[in-house]
Amino acid sequence: MYRTGTANLPLHGGKAPSWLTGRMRKIAKEIASIIIEEQGTDKFIARLSDPYWFQALGCVLAYDWHSSGVTTVVTGILKGALSAEEHGVAVCGGKGKTSRKTPSDIEVGGEKFGFSQETIDDLT
């Protein structure tokens, strides 16, 4: 059973250093691979949707800033660490300029998963 609720996280500017994000990607790929192999993609996505679990994942990945930046940084890390072919998950969108590529990310991901054009359009 998952808990739900809210957490107040301050907004911090800047970006995570590249030496850290490289390490985070490696760890995230392994954690996701194990969860997906042991419990399946649906369980992994359910875990990601739990704000407490997601915040904890950020800390486990060594991004221990207690801020709203955890959402964009960890999501970006997952986007770089996961592949539709290997993990059965596609992460779309991103922070800043990357966010403008979300429609094309959805198109590419939808095609990889064999979604109908109608479904892709609905998601976009």
N, C-alpha and C positions, 0 to 999 in steps of 0.2 A: 504494500500500500504506500502510496506517495503522499507526502504532506504538500499542502499548497499554502501560499501566503505571499507576502510582499517583503522586500528588503529595500531599505533606503541606501543607495550607493551614490557617493559624490561623483561628479563628472571631473575627470582630470584630462588635461590636454597632452599632446605629445604622442609618441609611438613607442612600442616595445623595441628594444635593441635587436638587431639582426642575429647576434650571437645567441640570444635567448629564443627567438622565434624558430631558429633552425633546430634547436634541441627540443622545443615544444612540439614541433611537427613529428619528430621521430617518436617521442613518447606517446603522442596522441594516436598515431597510426597503430602502435602496438596495443594500446588500451582498447581502442575501437575494434581491432581485429579479434582480440580475445573475447570481448563481450559479444560481438556478432557471431563468432564461432560457437561460443558456449550457450548463448541465449537467443540469438537471432536478431535480425535487423529491426523488427518491430519493438523489441525490448530496448535496444540501443536508442532508438528514436524517442521512446517513452522516457528514458532516463534523461536525454537531452532537454526534454520539455519541462523537467522538474527544475525550478530555479535554484533550489538548494543543491541539488546534485550537480547542476551546471556550474555553479559558483565553486563547489568543491573540486570539480574537474579542473577548473582554471588554476586552483591552488596546487593540485597534484602535478599539473603541467609546469609548475614553477612560476606562474604568473600570479603572484600573491598580492598584487595591488587590490585593495578593497575598494573598487570603483566601478562605475558603469562601463568603463572601458573593457572590462572582462568580456562582455557580450560580443563586441566587435572583434576583439583580438582572438578569443577562443574560436569563434565562428570562422574567422579567416584562417586560423591554424587548421581547423578541421577541413576546410575547403582544400587546402594544400596537402593534407595528409591522407584524405580518403579518395577513393576512385569508385566510380559506378561499377566498373567491371569487377574489381576485387572485393568491394565491401557492400555493393548493392545500395549505396547511398550517394546522392549528389547534393552538394551544398551550393546554393545559388546566392548571388549578390555579394555584398561586401561593404566596406567602409569607404567613404569619400567618392572618388571618381569611379571606383569599382562598382559602386551601387548602381550606377547608370547602365551597367552591363547585365543587370538581372534578367531582363527579358530574353537576351540571347543565351544566358546560362540556362534558363528554363527550357528554351527551345532545344539546346544541345542535350541536356539531361533527359528531357522528354523523349527525344528520338532514341537515345541509348536504351531507355526502358521500354520502348515500343508503345508509348502513349499515343492515342489518337490526336489528330490536330485540334479537335474540339477541346480535349482535356488540356493540351498545351496552352491553347488560347485562354481557357478558363483560369489556369494557374497564372498566366502572364497578366 
